[in-house]
Amino acid sequence: MNKFKHFKQLYQDNKFDVLLKEEGSIYWLKLRSISRKDLLVEFRMLAKIDCSNVRGTALFEHVYEAKPSEELLDKFIAQKHLAERSGRKANETALVSELYKMKVFDWGGLYQNNLERTIVDNYIKKIRSFDMLNEKIENEIHDSMRGYVQSSWYNHWTSILIEDIFKDHKKVTPTVGLIKKVDFFIGDIPFDLKVTYFPDGFMTASRKADGLPTELQVLKRFVKTLGIKYNREQKNKALFAELLARVEESQKPEVKNFIAEFRKTRWSMIQRVIKEPQKLIKWLYEKQGERRFDAANRLFLVLIDKNNLEESWKMKRNLDILKNTISGYLDRFNGKEAEKLKIEFDWIDGKRYTALSDVIFVVKD
C-alpha cells in the first residue's frame, strides 16, 4: 500500500492517534482540505501539474503524488480562506446582533443528538391515544422543538464566529473544506476545536475528591433551612437550576452569605484547574461519547462566567473577550514545545491513547 492509500485508510478508519504520528500526514491532511474537485483543479493549475487523462476520482492522489510544495499549498489555502472569510466578515456585525436576540439557552428536553430518540421514547412508544398525541404535540413538542432549534442555531453560528477568530491569526492555517477532526492547524499541529463550559461532572468529581458534597446537595440542605418547598421529581439539572434561582431571589438575610460562600468555593476549584489543567483535559477525553470516540488532537476553549457559571453560554457571542484571550494564546503558542501538549488517556476498550491537546480558559469577571 502506498503512502497516499495508507493515510487515506487511517483517515477513513478514524485512527487519528496513528495518522497524526506519521511523517507526511500533515501535508496529506492539508491537501485533503482542498480535495473538492473544483479546488483541486484550480490548485493543480497553479502548481502546473499535468492532469491529462486523470479521472476526477483519482485527482486527489495524482496531485498528492506530484508533491507540489507545502508553501504553495499553504498560500493557496490562505487565499481561498480569505475569499470565503470576506463574505462572512461583511455580515458579522449583523450576525452578532441576531445572536444577542437569544435570551434563554434551553434544549427543551431534546438535548442535541437525542432528538429522535426522545420523541420515540416519550411520545411514539408511550401514547396510544391519537387525541392525546396531538395534545402533546401542541402543548409540549412545539415548545421543545423551538428550544432545540434555537439552541442548535446559536451553537452553529457562534462556532463559525469562534473558528474565524482562530483562522484570522497569522500562526493558523485554516482548513477550506471539511476534514474530519481537524478545524485548523496551529503551526503544523492539527486541532479539533471544542468549545465548552466548565463541566458539571468535573466539578462534581473534584468536590468528591476533596470530600465535599455535590453542589446540588449543598443547595438542597440550604433551601431546607429556608423552608422552601419544591418538586423533588425533577431531573437533577432542572432541579439545580430551580433551587439556585430560588435561593438567589430569596430576600432572607442569610442568603447573601450563602451565595458568596457558594461562589467562592466554585471559583477556588476553578482556579486550581486553570493552574493545572491536565486532569480536566484527560477527563474531557475520557468522558466523550462512545459513538463519537476519537483520539484526535483537541484544543478546548472553556468559557467561564466567574460570577454565574450558568450564564457562560452568553460568552460565545462576546467577540471582544474571545478575541483578546484567543489572540493572546496564539501569540504565545510555540509549536516547538508540542511535546508539552502530550496527553494520555484511557478508554473503555482498555487501551491507553495519546494526543496533543491544550485548553484555553476564557474568564468573564
ABEGO torsion letter per residue (X at the ends): XBAAAAAAAAAAAGBAAAAAABBGAAAAAAAAAAABAAAAAAAAAAAGBBABGBBAAAAAAAAAAAGBBAAAAAAAAAAAAAAAAAAAAAAAAAAAAAAAABABBBAGGBBEAAAAAAAAAAAAAABABAAAAAAAAAAAAAAAAAAAAAAAAAAAAAAAAAAAAAAABAABBBBABBBBGBABBBEABBBBBBBBBBBAAAAAAAAAAAGBBBAAAAAAAAAAAAGBBBBAABBAAAAAAAAAAAAAABABAAAAAAAAAAAAAAAAAAAAAAABAAAAAAAAAAABBAAABBABBBBBBBBBBAABAAAAAAAAABAAAAAAAAAAAAAABBAAAAAAABBBBBBAAGBBBBBBBBBBBBBBX
